[in-house]
Amino acid sequence: MKTRIIFATLLAFSATTAFAVNNIDSLKDGTRAAAMPFMKALAEENKKAVQEGGPESAVKVCKDIAPKMASELSRQKGWKVTRVSMKVRNPMLGTTDEWEQKALKKMEARLAKGEKPETLEVAEIVKGADGKTFRYMKGIVLQPGCVSCHGKSEEISEAVKASLAVEYPHDQATGYAPGQLRGGLSIQRKL
């Protein structure tokens, strides 16, 4: 009798564990399906701005267009969508919470071990006081063209520095080299 109860308990635990794994995979796939077009569209907006008005025009994209895009996706999906970093450009929108800090550190470690930038993501179901939340972060790795706004001081033109000083007086988001983790697209979905 005890053996059957233990076996039934183990089967129930295995089924619950399998459901949780499949559920997180499904949540991750659905979230990634919304995150990737967002990131691609933002990259296109930045590229267009640089082509039309130089790197200083990209500052306006990140300040004005990116938050609007994140807000629109948040409203469409009923999720919280934001870009975050350990070295923030806009503290009002980009400051990390504890989960995001841990996710960024995990991705930095994976990147340092040679993982490909396009595979950097973290997903987890988190239990909190207000219930369960699915947390997802897709890493943002600095591309070569990004140094004109996020690189070392000598790589940033005076025009970009002036624009950053006006738009982001508390900017910390410089000093990066191509291939470094710049931050992440963070998505929270209430379950």
PASETOR-30010 format. One record per residue (C-alpha): x, y, z; residue in three letters. Coordinates in nm, 2 decimals. Layout:
BEGIN
+--------+--------+--------+--------+
|     xx |     yy |     zz | residu |
+--------+--------+--------+--------+
|      X |      Y |      Z |    ALA |
...
+--------+--------+--------+--------+
//
This chain:
BEGIN
+--------+--------+--------+--------+
|     xx |     yy |     zz | residu |
+--------+--------+--------+--------+
|   0.00 |   0.00 |   0.00 |    MET |
|   0.27 |   0.25 |   0.10 |    LYS |
|   0.46 |   0.16 |  -0.22 |    THR |
|   0.16 |   0.25 |  -0.44 |    ARG |
|   0.11 |   0.58 |  -0.25 |    ILE |
|   0.48 |   0.67 |  -0.30 |    ILE |
|   0.46 |   0.57 |  -0.66 |    PHE |
|   0.14 |   0.77 |  -0.72 |    ALA |
|   0.30 |   1.07 |  -0.55 |    THR |
|   0.61 |   1.04 |  -0.77 |    LEU |
|   0.40 |   1.02 |  -1.08 |    LEU |
|   0.20 |   1.33 |  -0.98 |    ALA |
|   0.52 |   1.52 |  -0.90 |    PHE |
|   0.67 |   1.41 |  -1.24 |    SER |
|   0.35 |   1.52 |  -1.42 |    ALA |
|   0.35 |   1.86 |  -1.24 |    THR |
|   0.72 |   1.91 |  -1.31 |    THR |
|   0.67 |   1.82 |  -1.68 |    ALA |
|   0.38 |   2.06 |  -1.70 |    PHE |
|   0.58 |   2.34 |  -1.55 |    ALA |
|   0.87 |   2.28 |  -1.79 |    VAL |
|   0.64 |   2.27 |  -2.09 |    ASN |
|   0.45 |   2.57 |  -1.96 |    ASN |
|   0.76 |   2.78 |  -1.92 |    ILE |
|   0.88 |   2.67 |  -2.27 |    ASP |
|   0.54 |   2.78 |  -2.41 |    SER |
|   0.56 |   3.11 |  -2.22 |    LEU |
|   0.92 |   3.17 |  -2.34 |    LYS |
|   0.83 |   3.09 |  -2.70 |    ASP |
|   0.53 |   3.33 |  -2.70 |    GLY |
|   0.73 |   3.61 |  -2.53 |    THR |
|   1.02 |   3.57 |  -2.76 |    ARG |
|   0.78 |   3.59 |  -3.05 |    ALA |
|   0.69 |   3.94 |  -2.94 |    ALA |
|   1.03 |   4.05 |  -2.82 |    ALA |
|   1.23 |   3.98 |  -3.14 |    MET |
|   1.01 |   4.20 |  -3.37 |    PRO |
|   1.04 |   4.47 |  -3.11 |    PHE |
|   1.42 |   4.45 |  -3.10 |    MET |
|   1.44 |   4.43 |  -3.48 |    LYS |
|   1.21 |   4.73 |  -3.53 |    ALA |
|   1.41 |   4.94 |  -3.28 |    LEU |
|   1.73 |   4.85 |  -3.45 |    ALA |
|   1.58 |   4.96 |  -3.78 |    GLU |
|   1.47 |   5.29 |  -3.63 |    GLU |
|   1.82 |   5.35 |  -3.50 |    ASN |
|   1.98 |   5.27 |  -3.83 |    LYS |
|   1.74 |   5.50 |  -4.02 |    LYS |
|   1.81 |   5.78 |  -3.77 |    ALA |
|   2.18 |   5.75 |  -3.81 |    VAL |
|   2.16 |   5.74 |  -4.19 |    GLN |
|   1.94 |   6.05 |  -4.20 |    GLU |
|   2.09 |   6.26 |  -3.93 |    GLY |
|   2.40 |   6.10 |  -3.79 |    GLY |
|   2.46 |   5.93 |  -3.45 |    PRO |
|   2.31 |   6.22 |  -3.25 |    GLU |
|   1.98 |   6.14 |  -3.42 |    SER |
|   1.98 |   5.80 |  -3.26 |    ALA |
|   1.98 |   5.95 |  -2.92 |    VAL |
|   1.63 |   6.08 |  -2.99 |    LYS |
|   1.52 |   5.73 |  -3.11 |    VAL |
|   1.63 |   5.58 |  -2.78 |    CYS |
|   1.48 |   5.87 |  -2.58 |    LYS |
|   1.14 |   5.91 |  -2.76 |    ASP |
|   1.07 |   5.62 |  -2.99 |    ILE |
|   1.19 |   5.32 |  -2.79 |    ALA |
|   0.98 |   5.40 |  -2.48 |    PRO |
|   0.67 |   5.46 |  -2.70 |    LYS |
|   0.73 |   5.12 |  -2.87 |    MET |
|   0.77 |   4.95 |  -2.53 |    ALA |
|   0.46 |   5.12 |  -2.40 |    SER |
|   0.26 |   5.02 |  -2.71 |    GLU |
|   0.37 |   4.65 |  -2.68 |    LEU |
|   0.29 |   4.66 |  -2.31 |    SER |
|  -0.06 |   4.78 |  -2.39 |    ARG |
|  -0.12 |   4.54 |  -2.67 |    GLN |
|  -0.01 |   4.23 |  -2.47 |    LYS |
|  -0.10 |   4.34 |  -2.12 |    GLY |
|   0.26 |   4.29 |  -2.01 |    TRP |
|   0.53 |   4.52 |  -1.87 |    LYS |
|   0.79 |   4.57 |  -2.14 |    VAL |
|   1.11 |   4.78 |  -2.08 |    THR |
|   1.48 |   4.80 |  -2.16 |    ARG |
|   1.71 |   4.79 |  -1.86 |    VAL |
|   2.08 |   4.80 |  -1.78 |    SER |
|   2.32 |   4.80 |  -1.50 |    MET |
|   2.46 |   5.12 |  -1.64 |    LYS |
|   2.14 |   5.32 |  -1.71 |    VAL |
|   2.10 |   5.60 |  -1.95 |    ARG |
|   1.75 |   5.69 |  -1.83 |    ASN |
|   1.71 |   5.60 |  -1.46 |    PRO |
|   1.33 |   5.66 |  -1.48 |    MET |
|   1.28 |   5.38 |  -1.73 |    LEU |
|   1.59 |   5.16 |  -1.73 |    GLY |
|   1.68 |   5.09 |  -1.37 |    THR |
|   1.69 |   4.71 |  -1.29 |    THR |
|   1.51 |   4.53 |  -1.02 |    ASP |
|   1.67 |   4.24 |  -0.83 |    GLU |
|   1.55 |   3.98 |  -1.08 |    TRP |
|   1.68 |   4.18 |  -1.37 |    GLU |
|   2.02 |   4.23 |  -1.21 |    GLN |
|   2.06 |   3.86 |  -1.16 |    LYS |
|   1.94 |   3.79 |  -1.52 |    ALA |
|   2.20 |   4.04 |  -1.66 |    LEU |
|   2.48 |   3.89 |  -1.45 |    LYS |
|   2.39 |   3.54 |  -1.57 |    LYS |
|   2.40 |   3.65 |  -1.93 |    MET |
|   2.73 |   3.84 |  -1.88 |    GLU |
|   2.88 |   3.52 |  -1.74 |    ALA |
|   2.74 |   3.31 |  -2.04 |    ARG |
|   2.87 |   3.57 |  -2.29 |    LEU |
|   3.22 |   3.56 |  -2.12 |    ALA |
|   3.22 |   3.18 |  -2.16 |    LYS |
|   3.17 |   3.22 |  -2.54 |    GLY |
|   2.80 |   3.19 |  -2.58 |    GLU |
|   2.66 |   3.35 |  -2.89 |    LYS |
|   2.49 |   3.69 |  -2.83 |    PRO |
|   2.17 |   3.59 |  -3.01 |    GLU |
|   2.11 |   3.31 |  -2.76 |    THR |
|   2.13 |   3.52 |  -2.45 |    LEU |
|   1.79 |   3.51 |  -2.27 |    GLU |
|   1.67 |   3.42 |  -1.92 |    VAL |
|   1.31 |   3.30 |  -1.84 |    ALA |
|   1.16 |   3.21 |  -1.51 |    GLU |
|   0.83 |   3.18 |  -1.33 |    ILE |
|   0.86 |   3.39 |  -1.01 |    VAL |
|   0.63 |   3.37 |  -0.71 |    LYS |
|   0.56 |   3.69 |  -0.53 |    GLY |
|   0.32 |   3.84 |  -0.28 |    ALA |
|   0.08 |   3.93 |  -0.57 |    ASP |
|   0.10 |   3.58 |  -0.73 |    GLY |
|   0.30 |   3.43 |  -1.01 |    LYS |
|   0.48 |   3.62 |  -1.28 |    THR |
|   0.66 |   3.50 |  -1.59 |    PHE |
|   0.99 |   3.69 |  -1.62 |    ARG |
|   1.18 |   3.71 |  -1.94 |    TYR |
|   1.49 |   3.89 |  -2.05 |    MET |
|   1.65 |   3.90 |  -2.39 |    LYS |
|   2.01 |   4.03 |  -2.39 |    GLY |
|   2.11 |   4.34 |  -2.58 |    ILE |
|   2.48 |   4.31 |  -2.69 |    VAL |
|   2.66 |   4.62 |  -2.82 |    LEU |
|   2.70 |   4.62 |  -3.20 |    GLN |
|   3.00 |   4.80 |  -3.36 |    PRO |
|   2.79 |   5.10 |  -3.47 |    GLY |
|   2.66 |   5.15 |  -3.11 |    CYS |
|   3.00 |   5.28 |  -2.99 |    VAL |
|   2.91 |   5.62 |  -3.13 |    SER |
|   2.67 |   5.66 |  -2.84 |    CYS |
|   2.77 |   5.39 |  -2.59 |    HIS |
|   3.15 |   5.36 |  -2.65 |    GLY |
|   3.45 |   5.50 |  -2.48 |    LYS |
|   3.47 |   5.88 |  -2.45 |    SER |
|   3.71 |   5.91 |  -2.74 |    GLU |
|   3.47 |   5.72 |  -2.97 |    GLU |
|   3.18 |   5.95 |  -2.90 |    ILE |
|   3.16 |   6.27 |  -3.10 |    SER |
|   3.12 |   6.61 |  -2.94 |    GLU |
|   2.78 |   6.64 |  -3.10 |    ALA |
|   2.66 |   6.31 |  -2.95 |    VAL |
|   2.81 |   6.41 |  -2.61 |    LYS |
|   2.62 |   6.74 |  -2.62 |    ALA |
|   2.30 |   6.56 |  -2.71 |    SER |
|   2.35 |   6.31 |  -2.43 |    LEU |
|   2.42 |   6.59 |  -2.18 |    ALA |
|   2.09 |   6.75 |  -2.27 |    VAL |
|   1.87 |   6.44 |  -2.30 |    GLU |
|   2.03 |   6.23 |  -2.03 |    TYR |
|   2.21 |   6.44 |  -1.77 |    PRO |
|   2.27 |   6.14 |  -1.54 |    HIS |
|   2.39 |   5.91 |  -1.82 |    ASP |
|   2.60 |   5.61 |  -1.71 |    GLN |
|   2.56 |   5.41 |  -2.04 |    ALA |
|   2.90 |   5.46 |  -2.19 |    THR |
|   3.24 |   5.29 |  -2.19 |    GLY |
|   3.12 |   4.98 |  -2.37 |    TYR |
|   3.30 |   4.79 |  -2.65 |    ALA |
|   3.13 |   4.59 |  -2.92 |    PRO |
|   3.03 |   4.24 |  -2.80 |    GLY |
|   2.97 |   4.35 |  -2.44 |    GLN |
|   2.63 |   4.30 |  -2.28 |    LEU |
|   2.47 |   4.65 |  -2.28 |    ARG |
|   2.15 |   4.55 |  -2.11 |    GLY |
|   1.83 |   4.36 |  -2.18 |    GLY |
|   1.47 |   4.37 |  -2.30 |    LEU |
|   1.28 |   4.28 |  -1.98 |    SER |
|   0.92 |   4.15 |  -2.00 |    ILE |
|   0.69 |   4.06 |  -1.71 |    GLN |
|   0.37 |   3.86 |  -1.76 |    ARG |
|   0.12 |   3.81 |  -1.48 |    LYS |
|   0.00 |   3.45 |  -1.46 |    LEU |
+--------+--------+--------+--------+
//
